[in-house]
Amino acid sequence: MIKRNHPLSVGEVVFDCNKECFGIVTELNKTEKTAKLAMNKDFEHNFDTEKENLLMFDEEIPEEEKEWEAHTISLYQVVWDKVDARERNPICYEHICKDYPFYSPYLDENLFEFETMEK
């Protein structure tokens, strides 16, 4: 069973674990359980998804890959007040595996609370 931190919303920064990159939700289709995403700057949290993806993968992102459609189950919501304790990279809320509260896109693994730290 999926347990979200809060309902997904348009304008929210998420990590797509299928595409393996950050994006901002631009459209939600709740009946088909899909979302459209784009790499943009999130001004509320000063988070540039394209820049973060470049840091993560150290390669240019082609223009045609900066917008895509995803299944909502693969979208992880960003935790804004914590980072992973090892490398201080952004983390997300785990919504599928009930044994862990967090997921680290950079480490590609789930994390317990003690493996995180305040930002």
Secondary structure as the mmCIF struct_conf table of DSSP 4:
data_model
#
loop_
_struct_conf.conf_type_id
_struct_conf.id
_struct_conf.beg_label_comp_id
_struct_conf.beg_label_asym_id
_struct_conf.beg_label_seq_id
_struct_conf.end_label_comp_id
_struct_conf.end_label_asym_id
_struct_conf.end_label_seq_id
BEND BEND1 ASN A 5 HIS A 6
TURN_TY1_P TURN_TY1_P1 VAL A 10 GLY A 11
STRN STRN1 VAL A 13 ASP A 16
TURN_TY1_P TURN_TY1_P2 CYS A 17 GLU A 20
STRN STRN2 CYS A 21 ASN A 29
TURN_TY1_P TURN_TY1_P3 LYS A 30 LYS A 33
STRN STRN3 THR A 34 ALA A 38
STRN STRN4 LYS A 41 ASP A 42
TURN_TY1_P TURN_TY1_P4 PHE A 43 ASN A 46
STRN STRN5 PHE A 47 ASP A 48
HELX_RH_AL_P HELX_RH_AL_P1 THR A 49 PHE A 57
BEND BEND2 GLU A 59 GLU A 59
HELX_RH_3T_P HELX_RH_3T_P1 GLU A 63 GLU A 65
BEND BEND3 LYS A 66 LYS A 66
STRN STRN6 GLU A 67 HIS A 71
HELX_RH_3T_P HELX_RH_3T_P2 THR A 72 SER A 74
STRN STRN7 LEU A 75 ASP A 84
TURN_TY1_P TURN_TY1_P5 ALA A 85 GLU A 87
STRN STRN8 PRO A 90 TYR A 93
BEND BEND4 ILE A 96 ILE A 96
TURN_TY1_P TURN_TY1_P6 LYS A 98 ASP A 99
BEND BEND5 PRO A 101 PRO A 101
STRN STRN9 PHE A 102 SER A 104
TURN_TY1_P TURN_TY1_P7 PRO A 105 ASP A 108
STRN STRN10 GLU A 109 LEU A 111
HELX_RH_3T_P HELX_RH_3T_P3 GLU A 113 GLU A 115
STRN STRN11 THR A 116 GLU A 118
#
